[in-house]
Amino acid sequence: MPGRAVIKQSRRRFLRHVLASPLAAHSFAFNPDEERRIASPKEAINIFDFIPVARGKMLPAHWAYLETGVDDDLTVKANIEGFRRYQIRPYPFADVSRIDTSLELFGRKLRSPILLAPVGNLRAFHEEADLACARAAAARGHQFIVSVYSSYHPHEIAQAYDGPLWFQLYPTDNWDATVALIRRAEAAGADVLLVTVDTPGGSNRETLRRTGNQRSPECRPCHEPGLHAFLKRHPIYRDIDVAKVTSGVRPYTWDFLDRVRETTRMRFVIKGVMTAEAARECVAHGADGIIVSNHGGRELESLLGAVDALEEVVAAVGGKIPVLMDGGIRRGTDVFKALALGARAVGIGRPYLWGLGAFGQEGVERILELMQAELAGVMKLAGTPTLAAITPQFVRRRT
Ligand SMILES: Cc1cc2nc3c(=O)[nH]c(=O)nc-3n(C[C@H](O)[C@H](O)[C@H](O)COP(=O)(O)O)c2cc1C
């Protein structure tokens, strides 16, 4: 029989092992003090190393805003677990002495298929917020997508970036205010407009509600109640008349979306499509692209992982317009699998927020460096020197 001290020691070792695993690193329920804490971005071996540092620096309610799903947070998990159902089939005879991760998308050349998905209220994670992310994306050659709820004006973000931004819109129920938002994005040089259509209002973010208490005195200066106060907190709304806005969302019917598309010369991309039927309608209505996404599992508790929806959307679109995806991408292998299943590019959300919360711009840069290096490594090992070489034959669904 092992002694009490030995049992205690092995239990501690087991706990340390569990805590070090990416799965545990993605749950809310473990003690950050037990984890390995990196002191600088360079020390990170993978993106999960940023989690304890980021969480340690943030208000618990802001951490909950970052991580929350809806209901039981099962769709967040479904996004991640979806990738584990796919296996990679390597080809050993390719010349992989040079790996090229560049691609053409919406008329421009991008250096990486890993994009920074739109995230609102980034100042909750770091004072430099969108500016830090845009600078990091520029430094490492990734596309940055600005949320309409950015913490800096798109104009300021454009100055921190080195190319045209993509801009994500939540239309309000007032047409003039919606057009004003689009014009601000155009003036900032954005050339792609994403309309997010998976957020009709009313998602049940219990993890956030359990932790966040915007009524406490220290929260009040930033969380003044009311829709108009909420909108005005976002710099893009600074000089927009919101008097007639009664809702920050509106039904995403086609008559409305057609009108938005006709109102701008930016490429028109729909974010939040999860089925073949919806994808076909996007093509029929002249969308320039689709993003398969369930909002990182933050809207409907569908249990349908984004990667699980990818194949049917790609098949329905039949190559007519590019299909992108986001949700649950944590590893280079995930990026590879999404591309093999037909995505032209992928978005990451929470991973770059971990980097931002932990170390600001430097943290985001290191997250991008790690994910890009993992992708290049997987491409080499799988025998695909270019993105075009990554085809469905390189993955199989586990039976
Ligand atoms: C804290 C947070 C805020 C977000 N804000 C927005 C937003 O303003 N607009 C939007 O279209 N999507 C938003 N998203 C969804 C992301 O664009 C993206 O779809 C999702 O994060 C991808 O999943 P992942 O976090 O697993 O990578 C947000 C996601 C998070 C985590």
The ligand as a MOL file (V3000), in Angstrom:
LIG
                    3D

  0  0  0     0  0            999 V3000
M  V30 BEGIN CTAB
M  V30 COUNTS 31 33 0 0 0
M  V30 BEGIN ATOM
M  V30 1 C -15.9660 37.8000 -26.7770 0
M  V30 2 C -16.4940 37.5850 -28.1670 0
M  V30 3 C -17.1260 38.6340 -28.8110 0
M  V30 4 C -17.5910 38.4590 -30.1220 0
M  V30 5 N -18.1200 39.5320 -30.7960 0
M  V30 6 C -18.5380 39.3720 -32.0680 0
M  V30 7 C -19.0060 40.4960 -32.8130 0
M  V30 8 O -19.0190 41.6310 -32.3520 0
M  V30 9 N -19.4490 40.2550 -34.0750 0
M  V30 10 C -19.4350 38.9990 -34.6530 0
M  V30 11 O -19.8490 38.8340 -35.8030 0
M  V30 12 N -18.9610 37.9470 -33.9690 0
M  V30 13 C -18.5010 38.1000 -32.7160 0
M  V30 14 N -17.9850 37.0300 -32.0480 0
M  V30 15 C -17.8900 35.7170 -32.7320 0
M  V30 16 C -16.5400 35.5840 -33.4720 0
M  V30 17 O -16.5020 36.4540 -34.5870 0
M  V30 18 C -16.3330 34.1530 -33.9990 0
M  V30 19 O -17.4350 33.7720 -34.7520 0
M  V30 20 C -16.0830 33.1320 -32.8850 0
M  V30 21 O -15.3760 33.6940 -31.8110 0
M  V30 22 C -15.3130 31.9440 -33.4350 0
M  V30 23 O -15.2210 30.9390 -32.4870 0
M  V30 24 P -13.9220 30.7030 -31.5530 0
M  V30 25 O -13.9750 31.7430 -30.4720 0
M  V30 26 O -14.1190 29.3260 -31.0500 0
M  V30 27 O -12.6820 30.8410 -32.4160 0
M  V30 28 C -17.4840 37.1990 -30.7550 0
M  V30 29 C -16.8500 36.1540 -30.0900 0
M  V30 30 C -16.3410 36.3340 -28.8170 0
M  V30 31 C -15.6120 35.1960 -28.1460 0
M  V30 END ATOM
M  V30 BEGIN BOND
M  V30 1 1 1 2
M  V30 2 1 2 3
M  V30 3 2 2 30
M  V30 4 2 3 4
M  V30 5 1 4 5
M  V30 6 1 4 28
M  V30 7 2 5 6
M  V30 8 1 6 7
M  V30 9 1 6 13
M  V30 10 2 7 8
M  V30 11 1 7 9
M  V30 12 1 9 10
M  V30 13 2 10 11
M  V30 14 1 10 12
M  V30 15 2 12 13
M  V30 16 1 13 14
M  V30 17 1 14 15
M  V30 18 1 14 28
M  V30 19 1 15 16
M  V30 20 1 16 17
M  V30 21 1 16 18
M  V30 22 1 18 19
M  V30 23 1 18 20
M  V30 24 1 20 21
M  V30 25 1 20 22
M  V30 26 1 22 23
M  V30 27 1 23 24
M  V30 28 2 24 25
M  V30 29 1 24 26
M  V30 30 1 24 27
M  V30 31 2 28 29
M  V30 32 1 29 30
M  V30 33 1 30 31
M  V30 END BOND
M  V30 END CTAB
M  END
